[in-house]
Structures are given as structure tokens and as C-alpha cells.
């Protein structure tokens, strides 16, 4: 929570003079010294509402500063050149990077709406986010439905177009994804993504769908699109007693962060609406699995 402090001075019967203002962010811990979520507040009318909106705007500015830092880091391309002769190594690294991101134990719950939780992780001047929800569909079916990125536009407004460039094998596919413009009147973005999926090694392990950017000579950046890059992203799908836990991870890059920063700052609810739609999509389509998708061979781990 943010606390504003105002210092004022007065002398005799003179009116108050403003000296300085400061804003401090406090983290509230529970009995286990873990960050806990405060109850939602309703700001008072007029000045209370104005201060509430200004606090949200300051949070967005802090996120934008991280975005500027990320821009400096991305002067070196993040995409890995795709090499069919090195396919196994690239696929291994794709899944391994997602597992390492998911294993971080310093995720902080930012907010929760519509049974969708949004977490953030700040590490080495990078901002990562995690979206978590539960669905009443078996983990295997969730895994199969989410493995085909061509279906993602049905629930994710960030996926405007998606085409398969190459079916590398039963577990790895290269896609070209087109996303809407970040700013009004700006260019749309496109991404060349390697999607690597893995079934559990042992009972109780999650399913994984890992995404990262690759570069292909046949698909260079064009003048009509801003070429975006994904460093590490993807889903983990974990079977639980009565539901399936679905988690989405993304290590935010300059091409990705503008789509999520407004949600993290509390200025929009698009990410919550998207994953509510994802939950509905999975529940409505759990019995509609094409034979070609359902029978693809699966690799047992990495």
C-alpha cells in the first residue's frame, strides 16, 4: 500500500505553506513474514478518489521505468537463431528456462479478480508476471487444448492472428503470431515463436508448454510490423484433487510489457478477462479434441 506524507509550515497567523510531499510504499506481512493482500478499499469521493487514481498512475510510471531499462537490455536480439541440426538443444533450453522461472519462490501476489490471480517477480532489473487460475477440466485435456496456439485467439485478445510455420516434430512447433498495436494508430506486432510441449515425467508432475522467440531467415522483420520478442513464457498445467491448476508465466520484454503493465498497475482488467475467457473456452471444448492433436506423441520430460 502507498502512504502519502505532506510537510507544511506556518508562522503566527499566516496560512500554511507547503514544504514537501513524499510517497512511501509499505509491504504488509503475515505471521509467516510473507506478503499478504490487503482488503480492497473504496476511496472517499472527490480528493480521496483523485489521490487513489494518482497512486495507481505512480505505480504505472514505476513499471514504465522498468520498461525503459528492458529496452536498453534488448539492444542485443533476444531471439535464438533456429537451427534444425540443433533442434534438441534449443527445445531443451526452451522448456528448462520456463521451469526455472516457475520455480522462483519470490512471486508476489499483486491482485486477484474473477478467480484469477496475478503475481509479479522483480529480479535483475527484469519484471516477470504469473497468471494463475483453476479449471474444472482434466490436466491432459487442458494441455492438449492449449498446445495448439492457433486456438488461442478464441480466448486471448492479444492473439490477433496465428499461423504454423513448421511442425518440427510431435512436441515442437514454430508459429508466427500477430498481436494488436500497443498504442493507438501504431503498428501491429508479430512474433516468431518456438512452442515446446512436454508431458509429465512422473505422477504428480505438471505438463509444460514453453514459448520463446526464434529467428528464421525466411521470416525476417518487415516494415509493416514491429517485430516483438519473447524471452521466456508458457503454461504449466497441474492436476489437483478436484480441479486443474493452470499457470501462465512471462518474462516481460519490451514487446510484451506494454500489454500487461496497465493490469499490474490496476488501470485495467484485461488479463483477468482473458483468463476468465480461457477457463470458459477450456470447459466448453474439453470434449472437442481433433484426433491429430490428441494422438501426437509426447516426450516424457526433458
QUIWOSUL-V488087 format. One line per field, one symbol per residue. psi: psi as a letter, one per 30 degrees, with the letter a starting at -180 (. if undefined). A space follows every 50 residues. Layout:
psi = ???
This chain:
psi = lkkkkkklllkbgllkkkelklkkkkkkkafggkklklkkljlllceeee eeeeeeeeeeeeeeeeeeeeeefgfkkfkkkkjffgeeeeeeeeeeeeee effkggkkjelkkhgkkkllkkkhgkjllkkklkkhkkeeeeeeeffjff fffffjffjelkkkekjeaffkkklkkkllkelkflklllkjkjkkkklk elkflllkjkklklkkefilklffkkjlkkeklakkjkkaeflkkkkkkk jklefeefffeeeefgflgeeeeefeeeeeeeefgfgikkeeefgkkkki a.
